Structures are given as C-alpha cells and as structure tokens.
Amino acid sequence: MDKPDLIIFDCDGVLVDSEIIAARVEAELLTEAGFEISAEELAQTYAGLTFKDILLRIEEISGLPLQATLIDKAEAAVDRRLRQDVRAVDGVREAIMQVPWPCCICSNSPSDRIRAMLEKTGILPLFKGPVFSAPELPTGRTKPAPDVFQYAAKEFGADPARTFVIEDSVHGIAGARAAGMRVIGFTGGAHSYPGHADVLMEAGAETVIRRWADLKGVLDALLHWSEEA
C-alpha cells in the first residue's frame, strides 16, 4: 500500500481532552442517582459509548432503574463544562497538519458538540475533512456498531482495508474492526490509565501511540508493513 484511502480520527479523547470532563459530570450524576462510580472507573469502562448506552449497560449489570431524564441532564451539564474547560490534546494540531491524505472525524458525539469543541480548541480551521456523527446517521447506530465508519468510507469511496482509524476506546476499535479497517490505538488523553495500551491492543489495534508526534511515522511504518506482509 503506497498510501491510505482515508484516515479517520475519533474526536473525544483523541483530538480533544473531553472524555475525562464528561466522565466527571456523568459519574457525579450516576452517583447521585444511586450508582456510585468514580470518573476514572467510568472513563476506563465506558469510554467511547454514548451516555444513553452507558445507562443501559449499568441498568443491565446493576438492576438499578435509572431515569431517562438523566440523559438530557447529563448532555446539558457536559456541554456547559466542555465550553469552559475542553482543551486540545497536546500535539494534535501539528499531527493533523502532517497528514497528507484524506481524513475525517467519526464520533459518537452530536455534530454541534464536536464543532463547538473543535472551534474552542482551534482545531476546526486546520481540519479539512468532514465530521460524521454516528447518532445523526440514517441508522442512528453508534459505536461499537460499524455504521459510522462504513458511512465515511462510502462517502470517500475508500476501501475499508486501506483505511486507518485512530481510536482511544475498546468500543471504537470494535466498530472500526467490524468495518474492516486498520486501527491505531491512542493513549494520550487525560483519561488514560495504566494498562490502557494493552487493552487497546487486545481489542484489535495494530499498535498504540501515546504522543501525536509519533503518528506520521507509525502510519508510514504500517503502510510499509502492509506491503511486506
């Protein structure tokens, strides 16, 4: 493979350090509702999922009925906190500028939130590719379903086998792998934890980077490895 057809970036915890902010808000609301959990535990276990899916999984494992009104309450509180506190992940601006191939964003967040975060962090003017929000697609299926990745590939006319995805979560990796794509794990967000890289490798990432400065070299190496394999 001399070059990829498409590079797909996740947003939360990859481009912007939003996962830990959302986890703090959501953990506080869940604890108030009777399911005690820390922000760190929430981020480690449920990163990459929508809050609706997190609630469904918690109800399943705990048997605790959680009110659907928590979803709207969490969304509003997270948006307020992100407008105040979200920052770009260190080095991401330079990494984006070094990628010479077509690229886009595939996220479980709403498009309005994604654009607001990218504008606040100064990433939006640097990012030329489109933004795909999984819950806003025709199917409405979010990661770990592969739909958003498949939709992006179709829009670009990209071969999934020639597409690379950068993801920080097991659920995102599962969706990308189900779409037939190659995945680079990322552990440079503030929500990362000891053993994070191992977890991402076990989920199907070909390799893991912690620093954005390593992205271009890793992509070049993986392209060469594909040719040699």
Secondary structure, 3 states (H helix, E strand, C coil): CCCCCEEEECCECCCECCHHHHHHHHHHHHHHCCCCCCHHHHHHHHCCCCHHHHHHHHHHHHCCCCCCHHHHHHHHHHHHHHHHHCCECCCHHHHHHHCCCCEEEEECCCHHHHHHHHHHHCCHHHCCCCEEEHHHCCCCCCCCCCHHHHHHHHHHCCCHHHEEEEECCHHHHHHHHHCCCEEEEECCCCCCCCCHHHHHHHHCCCEEECCHHHHHHHHHHHHHHHHHC
